Amino acid sequence: MGVQHIEVYARSPAPLPAVWRWLADAGSYASWSMLTRSDLEWEGVPAPDGVGAIRRLGRGGSVSREQVVVFEPPTHLGYTLLSGMPVIGYRADVHLSEDGSGTLIAWRSRFEPRVPGTGLLVRWFFQRVLTGFARRLARQAALGPVPVRPQLPDLANRPLP
């Protein structure tokens, strides 16, 4: 079936910087998304969530690892999937833009299914997950600012995984 493409959109009444703060803070995802785990394995530049950051995101016993490849506050976050899903070459880009008095969230991804013949099923799964992320992000940003997170240990000097 080849490369799959997904685009989902949501609109938040919150201003663009407020949406960005929630999107960029991987540690906050478990508080507003369907995830039960969201933390950093490796800090990026700028610390902690910038380019190179490795994020661990999970629900139940399933955990995926993503690496931030684009960090352009407050409009563009891009990441690739390192492990945890049955796909090859997964890349997603989230673009935020002003939309009247709020913010438009455009979440786009592309990937190839690892198992031949599963493209439609995997596409359906990611379509639902990304739609949920975009809608929950829009809602959460409208509720208020990201809480101050506790000081993380210095991960910058740790050897690469």
PyMOL commands that set and color helices and strands:
alter all, ss='L'
color gray80, all
select helices_A, chain A and resi 16-24+26-32+119-143
alter helices_A, ss='H'
color red, helices_A
select strands_A, chain A and resi 4-12+37-42+54-59+62-72+76-83+87-99+102-113
alter strands_A, ss='S'
color yellow, strands_A
deselect
rebuild
show_as cartoon
